[in-house]
Amino acid sequence: MKSLFRVVRFIHVGLAASLSFAVVHALEPCRIDIVDADSGWPVPLVELRTTHEVRFVSDNAGVIAFDLPELMGVETWFTVEGHGYGVPRDGYGYRGIRLTPMPGKQLTVKVKREVPAKRLGRITGAGLFAESQQLGLEKTWRDQGIMGCDSVQVAVHQGKLHWLWGDTTLARYPLGLFHMIGATTALQPLASLEPPIRLRYDYVMSATAKHRVVGRMAGKGPTWINGLVSLPDQDGGTHLVATYVKIEPPLTAYESGQCIWDDGSARFEPHRVLWKKTVDAPKRPPGPGGHPVFHTDAAGKAWVLFGDPFPRLRCAATFEAWSDPQTWQHLTSQASVPSRDGEAIRPHRGSIAWNAFRGKWVAIFTQVGGESSYLGEIWYAESREPTGPWGPAVKVLSHAKYSFYNPCIHAGLSPAGSPVLLFEGTYTREFAQQARATPRFNYNQVLYRLDLDDPVFARD
């Protein structure tokens, strides 16, 4: 019996010693801060890659928690890739830096901003501060259960910002939500226009506290909603309205119509079918869509303009006019925008807004067939009228071998008259050739800032 006791005790002591050894020798991560060399601001979405292809990506605080045991205490080369932020090339053409990571040590990498746009951070998805939290930082931040989501629609309605997103990825299964999710925030949801940013949403949830869809319309396939706008009616009420499209594989529309937000059910209800795909009507006709803007003409008439990026349709800024296709006026939008060097830039998607600081209408749009990526280069242009002519255009952002589509200007998030212009877009490997998905950031919304007093935007 004593022998058995000794054996059990030996095993117990041995196991405890092994666990103690593991705890003692567990490596504390090395903190690496990525900062803008000029401003000192943290820079999210900068990748450091080792020579054996391990990738680290800075979070919203510009932080990386480096935890490779094989490289602790070892002089290590990191390739630096930052979509508009970088370091100089060495004599062999490599862009990177050498660091010697140590447990518990703090290192800093300074990157140079190479484009006018300043990256503020990711505003959807999970792990916004994951690297920081591995280091014991950002302890109070809690993610909101969304892994990724497609393009945004935003409108002011009844004193709040109403947000919509397309196809949404969740943690529990590869197939997520495909009929739009929604949320609200205050009209000014950002405490600061400098990184790190922290944007929290009041998501529409189910009775079981799960994210739920808000735009399901009858029929097979996903429902996509755009043209979101709040309009007054003749009785003094307001309605949050939009256009829906039903999609079948691969990405083909087969029905479009109008829908209206119902405050009681917190979902969109169908209002009118505008088109169904048939042999006689194979193509969807123009209708309200894109990112609407309000405009008062020289005669004092208020209009709402629909376009993506440039206006293609307008109607009087009332619910009744929006509801009646007979009142719609179709516009011819500009097919390309000249750059400063004379190149014709073909827009894909984007949005426009009036900018008081510039005293002009401004546009942000993705270029079709850009130099660094098919849908990854972003341009800025101005016009005296919302209908154009637009140009000359200035390239403000590049995403090498990656997509950044459907950019949306957030004109109301900056103080009135401020030179700061904010815009977001969908950062995704979709439509990019041989792109490796960026962990956590892929298929999510990233927010950028332009300072319109930058000399690059000197008035013509």
DOGULO-559704 format. One record per residue (C-alpha): residue number from 1; y, x, z. Coordinates in pm, whole numbers, plus 32768, in hexadecimal, padded with zeros to 4 digits. Layout:
N
(NUM,(Y,X,Z))
...
***
This chain:
460
(1,(8000,8000,8000))
(2,(80EB,811D,8057))
(3,(80A0,81BE,7F08))
(4,(80FB,807F,7E52))
(5,(823E,8068,7F1A))
(6,(8297,81D0,7EBD))
(7,(8259,8187,7D4B))
(8,(8334,804F,7D50))
(9,(8442,8109,7E11))
(10,(842E,822B,7D1B))
(11,(8458,8140,7BF5))
(12,(857B,808E,7CA0))
(13,(862D,81D5,7CF4))
(14,(85EB,825F,7B9A))
(15,(8676,8127,7AF1))
(16,(87A9,812A,7BCF))
(17,(87E2,8297,7B82))
(18,(87C4,8255,7A0D))
(19,(88BD,8138,7A1E))
(20,(89A8,820A,7AF0))
(21,(898E,8327,79F4))
(22,(89E1,8233,78D9))
(23,(8B0F,81AD,7994))
(24,(8B8F,8306,79F0))
(25,(8B65,8382,788C))
(26,(8BEA,824A,77DA))
(27,(8D0A,82C4,7707))
(28,(8E61,8232,7740))
(29,(8F01,81EE,75EB))
(30,(9019,82C6,7567))
(31,(9154,81FF,7523))
(32,(91F7,823B,73D0))
(33,(934B,819B,7392))
(34,(93C0,8165,722C))
(35,(953B,815A,721E))
(36,(9648,814F,7114))
(37,(96DB,82AC,70FA))
(38,(983D,8225,70D8))
(39,(9850,80F5,71BA))
(40,(973F,8147,72B4))
(41,(96B4,7FE7,7287))
(42,(953C,7FBA,72A3))
(43,(9495,7F8C,7150))
(44,(936E,7E9C,7135))
(45,(926B,7EB0,701E))
(46,(9261,8028,6FF5))
(47,(9103,80B2,6FBA))
(48,(9088,8202,7039))
(49,(8F41,826F,6F95))
(50,(8E68,8395,6FFB))
(51,(8DB2,847C,6F08))
(52,(8C6F,83C1,6F5C))
(53,(8D0E,8274,6EFC))
(54,(8D4B,81D6,704F))
(55,(8E7F,80F7,7037))
(56,(8F7C,809C,7142))
(57,(9098,7FA3,7107))
(58,(91CE,7F83,71E1))
(59,(9201,7E33,7289))
(60,(9345,7D6D,72B0))
(61,(93C1,7E6C,73AE))
(62,(937B,7F89,72BD))
(63,(9262,8001,73A1))
(64,(9109,8090,7354))
(65,(8FFD,80BF,745F))
(66,(8F3C,81EC,73DE))
(67,(8DE0,81F5,7478))
(68,(8CFC,82D5,73A8))
(69,(8C3A,83B8,7497))
(70,(8BE3,84AB,7381))
(71,(8D53,84F9,733E))
(72,(8DDC,8509,74A0))
(73,(8E72,8660,74CF))
(74,(8E40,86B0,735E))
(75,(8F5C,86F6,726D))
(76,(8F3E,85CF,7180))
(77,(8FD0,857A,702E))
(78,(903F,8411,7002))
(79,(9099,8385,6EAE))
(80,(91C8,82A3,6EDB))
(81,(91EE,8162,6E10))
(82,(92FD,806A,6E67))
(83,(9368,7F81,6D4B))
(84,(94CD,7FFF,6D37))
(85,(94B7,80F4,6E5A))
(86,(942B,8252,6E3D))
(87,(943E,83C9,6E72))
(88,(9485,84DE,6D73))
(89,(9371,8568,6C96))
(90,(92EA,86C0,6CE5))
(91,(92B3,87D6,6BE7))
(92,(9170,8734,6B6F))
(93,(9209,85D9,6B49))
(94,(9171,8544,6C85))
(95,(9247,8460,6D5D))
(96,(91E5,8484,6EC6))
(97,(920E,8531,7014))
(98,(9143,8608,7106))
(99,(9118,8597,726D))
(100,(903D,8606,738C))
(101,(8FDB,84C9,7447))
(102,(8F8D,84E7,75BB))
(103,(8F19,83D9,76AE))
(104,(9046,8335,7752))
(105,(913D,83F7,7680))
(106,(9261,8357,75C5))
(107,(92B6,83D2,7468))
(108,(93C5,8361,7377))
(109,(93BE,8353,71FD))
(110,(950E,832A,7150))
(111,(9505,8280,6FFE))
(112,(961D,8262,6F02))
(113,(9677,810E,6E78))
(114,(966F,8128,6CFB))
(115,(96D7,7FC3,6C9F))
(116,(97FC,7EE2,6D00))
(117,(9720,7DE8,6DBC))
(118,(96D4,7E2C,6F2B))
(119,(9583,7DB2,6FAA))
(120,(95A8,7CEB,70EC))
(121,(943A,7C8E,711D))
(122,(9328,7B92,70F2))
(123,(9374,7A2D,715B))
(124,(921C,798B,7135))
(125,(90B7,79EA,7185))
(126,(9003,7A92,72A5))
(127,(902E,7BE0,734B))
(128,(91A4,7BFA,7315))
(129,(91B4,7CF0,7438))
(130,(9044,7D4F,7444))
(131,(907A,7EC8,7437))
(132,(917F,7EB5,754A))
(133,(909D,7DDF,7623))
(134,(8F86,7EE0,760B))
(135,(907A,7FCD,76B4))
(136,(90D7,7ED6,77C8))
(137,(921D,7E6E,7721))
(138,(9298,7D12,76BD))
(139,(91C9,7C7A,77D5))
(140,(9275,7B26,77C6))
(141,(9248,7AEF,7650))
(142,(9141,79EE,75EF))
(143,(90D2,79AC,748A))
(144,(90BB,7846,740F))
(145,(8F61,782D,7374))
(146,(8FB4,785D,7204))
(147,(8F11,7980,714A))
(148,(8FCE,7956,7004))
(149,(908A,785A,6F31))
(150,(911D,7833,6DD8))
(151,(927E,77EB,6D63))
(152,(9388,7745,6E38))
(153,(9469,7616,6E12))
(154,(9589,75E1,6F07))
(155,(9686,74CA,6F35))
(156,(9781,745C,703C))
(157,(9729,72FD,70B5))
(158,(97A5,7243,71E8))
(159,(982D,7378,7293))
(160,(96FD,7459,7263))
(161,(9669,7540,7161))
(162,(952E,74AB,70CC))
(163,(9438,75AD,7045))
(164,(9310,7579,6F5B))
(165,(920B,7672,6EE4))
(166,(90FA,765D,6DDF))
(167,(8F8C,76C3,6DF9))
(168,(8F4F,7749,6F58))
(169,(8E4B,7838,6FE5))
(170,(8DB6,77FF,713F))
(171,(8CD3,78D7,7216))
(172,(8BAA,77ED,722E))
(173,(8B38,77E9,70C0))
(174,(8B93,7881,6F6C))
(175,(8C03,772C,6EEC))
(176,(8D3D,76BE,6FA3))
(177,(8E3B,75A6,6F6F))
(178,(8E9C,7542,6E0C))
(179,(8F8C,741C,6E25))
(180,(90C0,74C4,6EBF))
(181,(9106,750A,702C))
(182,(9255,74CB,70D0))
(183,(9335,752E,71F1))
(184,(9496,750F,7275))
(185,(9587,7603,7315))
(186,(96EE,7603,738A))
(187,(97F2,7632,7279))
(188,(9822,7798,72F5))
(189,(96C4,780A,735B))
(190,(9706,7982,7357))
(191,(979E,7A28,7487))
(192,(9802,7B53,73B1))
(193,(981A,7BB3,7244))
(194,(9791,7D0D,7294))
(195,(9625,7D72,72C6))
(196,(954B,7D38,737F))
(197,(9561,7BC4,7336))
(198,(94AD,7AB2,73F0))
(199,(949F,7961,7345))
(200,(93D7,784C,73EC))
(201,(938D,76F8,7356))
(202,(9346,75A2,73E6))
(203,(9218,755D,7307))
(204,(9197,7402,72BB))
(205,(904F,73F2,737C))
(206,(8F2A,7303,7397))
(207,(8ECA,7243,74D0))
(208,(8DDA,7360,7520))
(209,(8EF3,7464,750A))
(210,(8E88,74EE,73B8))
(211,(8F69,7527,728D))
(212,(8F4E,7403,719F))
(213,(8FC0,73B5,703F))
(214,(90F8,72E6,6FFD))
(215,(90EB,72AB,6E84))
(216,(8F93,722B,6E23))
(217,(8F9F,714B,6CF0))
(218,(8E79,7091,6C5A))
(219,(8DA6,714F,6B60))
(220,(8CD6,7289,6B47))
(221,(8D64,73E3,6B81))
(222,(8E8A,746B,6C46))
(223,(8FDC,73C0,6C68))
(224,(910E,7498,6C34))
(225,(9268,741D,6C94))
(226,(93BD,74A1,6C2B))
(227,(951C,7427,6BE6))
(228,(9548,73E2,6D5B))
(229,(969B,734A,6DAA))
(230,(973E,7255,6E9D))
(231,(980E,7144,6DF3))
(232,(98E6,7029,6E77))
(233,(98A9,6EC1,6E10))
(234,(99A6,6DAB,6DD6))
(235,(9964,6D19,6F30))
(236,(99C2,6E56,6FEB))
(237,(9863,6ED7,7026))
(238,(97CC,701F,6FB3))
(239,(967C,706B,6F12))
(240,(95BE,71B2,6EF8))
(241,(952C,71A5,6D9A))
(242,(9466,7287,6CB3))
(243,(938E,729C,6B7C))
(244,(9215,72C5,6B94))
(245,(9121,7357,6A99))
(246,(8FA7,7331,6A9A))
(247,(8EE8,7467,6A2D))
(248,(8D8F,749C,6996))
(249,(8CE0,75E9,6949))
(250,(8D4F,76E4,68E4))
(251,(8EBF,7690,6927))
(252,(8EF8,755F,684E))
(253,(8FD4,7436,68AA))
(254,(8F46,72DF,6858))
(255,(9037,71F8,6913))
(256,(9198,7207,699D))
(257,(9269,7113,6A60))
(258,(936C,70DB,6B6F))
(259,(932C,70C7,6CE3))
(260,(93F4,7078,6E1C))
(261,(93D4,7103,6F7A))
(262,(9371,7005,7082))
(263,(93F6,7061,71D9))
(264,(92FE,6F82,728E))
(265,(91C3,701A,71F9))
(266,(925C,7174,71BA))
(267,(91D7,7180,7058))
(268,(9244,713B,6EF3))
(269,(91F3,6FEA,6E5D))
(270,(91DD,6FAE,6CE3))
(271,(930E,6F0C,6C49))
(272,(92D6,6F08,6AD1))
(273,(91E7,6FA7,69D8))
(274,(92B5,7051,68CA))
(275,(919F,70D4,67EA))
(276,(9028,70DA,67BE))
(277,(8F81,71C9,66CE))
(278,(8EF2,7112,65A2))
(279,(8EA7,715A,6436))
(280,(8FF4,70BB,63DD))
(281,(90B2,7169,64F9))
(282,(9010,72BF,6528))
(283,(9145,736D,65AD))
(284,(9203,7324,66EC))
(285,(936A,72B6,669D))
(286,(9494,7351,6753))
(287,(94E0,72B9,68A5))
(288,(9583,730E,69F2))
(289,(94ED,7453,6A71))
(290,(9526,75B8,6ADF))
(291,(962D,75FE,6BE9))
(292,(9741,74F4,6BD9))
(293,(98B0,7542,6C15))
(294,(99E0,7463,6C3E))
(295,(9B0E,7483,6B5B))
(296,(9C57,73C6,6B45))
(297,(9CEE,73D6,69E9))
(298,(9E5D,73F3,6988))
(299,(9E7B,7278,6986))
(300,(9E01,7264,6AED))
(301,(9CAA,71D2,6A9D))
(302,(9B8D,7249,6B7D))
(303,(9A4C,72B3,6ACE))
(304,(98FD,733E,6B37))
(305,(9877,7443,6A43))
(306,(9707,7496,6A1D))
(307,(968E,75DF,698D))
(308,(95AB,770A,69B6))
(309,(9677,77E2,69AF))
(310,(9786,7748,68D2))
(311,(97DB,75D3,68C3))
(312,(970D,7508,67CE))
(313,(9765,73AB,684A))
(314,(9872,7301,6914))
(315,(98B8,71AB,69A4))
(316,(99BD,7113,6A87))
(317,(9984,718A,6BEB))
(318,(98FB,703E,6C66))
(319,(97A3,6FB7,6CB4))
(320,(97D0,6EA1,6BB7))
(321,(9821,6F92,6A9A))
(322,(96FC,7073,6AF4))
(323,(9619,6F40,6AF1))
(324,(9686,6ED4,6993))
(325,(961B,6FBC,6876))
(326,(9710,6F05,6792))
(327,(9830,6FAC,684C))
(328,(97AB,710E,6827))
(329,(9862,7200,6748))
(330,(9795,7316,66AE))
(331,(9832,746F,6690))
(332,(97E0,75A0,65C0))
(333,(97A3,76C7,66A4))
(334,(97DB,7831,664A))
(335,(9699,78CF,65C5))
(336,(96F5,7A38,6615))
(337,(9800,7AF6,66D3))
(338,(989B,7C3A,6654))
(339,(9888,7D61,6740))
(340,(99A3,7E59,6761))
(341,(98FC,7F3E,6663))
(342,(98C6,7E22,656F))
(343,(9757,7DD8,65B1))
(344,(96FC,7C68,6594))
(345,(9658,7C06,66DE))
(346,(9573,7AD7,66C4))
(347,(956D,7A10,680B))
(348,(942D,7986,689B))
(349,(9492,78C1,69D0))
(350,(95B3,78D0,6AC5))
(351,(96DE,7818,6B54))
(352,(9859,7809,6B4B))
(353,(9966,77C8,6C4F))
(354,(9ADF,77C1,6C71))
(355,(9B5D,78FB,6D20))
(356,(9CB4,78E9,6DC1))
(357,(9CCE,7A61,6DF4))
(358,(9CA4,7AA5,6C82))
(359,(9D5A,796B,6C17))
(360,(9C42,792B,6B1C))
(361,(9AEC,7895,6AF4))
(362,(99DA,7993,6B35))
(363,(9871,799D,6AC2))
(364,(9739,7A50,6B39))
(365,(960E,7A4B,6A4E))
(366,(94C6,7AF8,69FB))
(367,(94AB,7BA6,68AC))
(368,(9389,7B5A,67C4))
(369,(92E4,7CA0,675B))
(370,(93A5,7D90,6838))
(371,(9383,7F09,681F))
(372,(92CB,7F3D,696A))
(373,(9215,7DF1,6976))
(374,(91E5,7CBC,689F))
(375,(9283,7BDA,69A9))
(376,(9305,7CD1,6AAA))
(377,(9469,7D28,6A46))
(378,(9590,7C61,6ACB))
(379,(96E7,7C42,6A2A))
(380,(983C,7BC4,6A98))
(381,(993F,7B23,69B5))
(382,(9A86,7A61,69D1))
(383,(9B37,794B,6917))
(384,(9C7A,7888,6939))
(385,(9BBD,7744,68FC))
(386,(9A61,76DF,6974))
(387,(99FC,76A0,680D))
(388,(9A5C,7801,679E))
(389,(9A8B,78DD,66E6))
(390,(99D9,79CC,67D6))
(391,(99F8,7B44,67D9))
(392,(9A03,7C66,67CD))
(393,(98D1,7C7F,68AE))
(394,(988C,7D8C,69B3))
(395,(972C,7DEB,6A1E))
(396,(9722,7DD3,6B99))
(397,(95B3,7DFA,6BF1))
(398,(9466,7E7A,6B66))
(399,(9305,7E40,6BE2))
(400,(922E,7F46,6B38))
(401,(90E7,7EB4,6AB4))
(402,(9119,7D7D,6B88))
(403,(91AB,7C21,6B59))
(404,(92DB,7B89,6C02))
(405,(9313,7A36,6B6A))
(406,(93D3,78F0,6BA3))
(407,(94F9,798F,6C5F))
(408,(95D1,789B,6D21))
(409,(9738,78E0,6D8D))
(410,(978E,787D,6EF3))
(411,(9903,784E,6ECA))
(412,(9928,7793,7012))
(413,(988C,789F,70EF))
(414,(99BC,7984,70CF))
(415,(9B11,7940,716D))
(416,(9C0B,7897,7086))
(417,(9CC0,7995,6FB1))
(418,(9BD3,7AAD,7013))
(419,(9B6C,7BB5,6F12))
(420,(9A05,7B95,6F91))
(421,(991B,7AD7,6EA9))
(422,(97B6,7A92,6F1A))
(423,(968F,7A3B,6E3D))
(424,(9518,7A25,6E64))
(425,(93F2,7A24,6D75))
(426,(9279,7A24,6D68))
(427,(91E2,7B80,6D88))
(428,(9089,7B75,6CEC))
(429,(8F95,7C38,6C16))
(430,(8F68,7B06,6B37))
(431,(8FC1,7B50,69CA))
(432,(8FD4,7CC6,6A13))
(433,(8ED4,7DA7,696E))
(434,(8DE6,7E68,6A50))
(435,(8EBC,7E2B,6B83))
(436,(8E22,7E68,6CD8))
(437,(8E80,7D57,6DCD))
(438,(8F71,7DCF,6EDA))
(439,(8ED6,7D76,702B))
(440,(8F88,7C58,70DB))
(441,(90AE,7C54,6FE8))
(442,(8FEF,7BDB,6EB7))
(443,(9030,7A70,6E4E))
(444,(9154,7A43,6F3A))
(445,(92CC,7A1C,6F38))
(446,(93A6,7B50,6F61))
(447,(951B,7B3C,6FAB))
(448,(961D,7C25,6F0B))
(449,(9791,7C5C,6F35))
(450,(989E,7CB7,6E38))
(451,(99F4,7D30,6EA8))
(452,(9AD5,7CB7,6D91))
(453,(9BE9,7DA9,6DEE))
(454,(9B05,7EC6,6D7D))
(455,(9BAB,7F8B,6C61))
(456,(9A80,7F3A,6B84))
(457,(9B0E,7DD8,6B70))
(458,(9C6B,7E4A,6B0C))
(459,(9D24,7D34,6A5D))
(460,(9D32,7D45,68E5))
***
